[in-house]
Amino acid sequence: MDGFETIILQKDAGLAWVTLNRPDVLNAINLRMRDELWEAAHAALYDPEVGVVVFRGAGERAFSAGADISEFGTAPSYVEARRARQQRDLWALLDDFPKPLVAAIHGFALGAGIELPLFCDLRIASEDARLGLPEVNLGYIPSAGGTQTMPRTVPRGVALDMILTGEPLTAQQALRWGLVHRVVPRAELYAEAERLARLLLERPPAVLSLAKRALRRGPDLPLEEALRMDGRLARRLSADPEARERLAALLEGGRASGGGHVSPKC
Ligand code: COA
């Protein structure tokens, strides 16, 4: 499963590994890579054999050092650049992605190199990771969603510090602020990412997808509306035949082992 120039897409028993593969330039995300990531994400979205996607970076030094600076200002026109972004909107696709996304981050994760993981559900970093939004140094603001996704992930004050100073966080600081969920030694990064991904693969996909939607959309709604959405999603799930089967099996197992009552509203 490949044919890409800037990424590698590998499928392994339910898991799609997407490797950013421009190690000579610290996996800088050029337009080609953004388009290929869009294609790979679509492939994973429509492939029924893929349950979880894991992003990682090739080489020893970086997950990704961000947008490819050498392409800045090279778009033929503003209108064309905007049209291309709308037609192949990678960030919107990831934001709405119904399957779990995991990022395995080592070395530099800067600019779009952390904005991509911010669209992922779980972020695991190795101890050498340095995560930051240095766009201010180039005269920009983070434009792959960072000004919005970062303060929805870490406390607003931390996001302000990162965006205004451009200073990166260490892996341990990122862990403390909830920017990453786990920190592991470099040698264990992919094994840990795979362990988590396989854990997710054991969970019912419909539940993961609806839980993702509730968590992504809910916090931006007024509480009353968010609770209504929560109820709607829960009802949709309780009507799902697979969920009913699972519950029946659980109840059956509980009865067989003499266990207590299992509430479907647990
Ligand atoms: N876009 C394009 N190329 C990049 C890049 C980027 N975002 N980040 C690194 N590279 C390239 C460098 O130009 C260099 O290429 P070369 O060997 O052909 O000269 C190569 O990757 C290695 O980077 P280098 O700067 O030599 O490594 P370093 O260890 O001295 O510094 C960084 C590493 C990450 C601190 C530094 O590369 C950097 O600041 N990169 C830009 C990060 C950034 O601003 N990202 C946000 C963009 S909006």
Residues whose N, C-alpha, C, O or C-beta is under 5 A from the ligand:
A	BS01	COA	D24 V25 L26 A28 A65 G66 A67 D68 I69 S70 F108 L110 G111 P134 E135
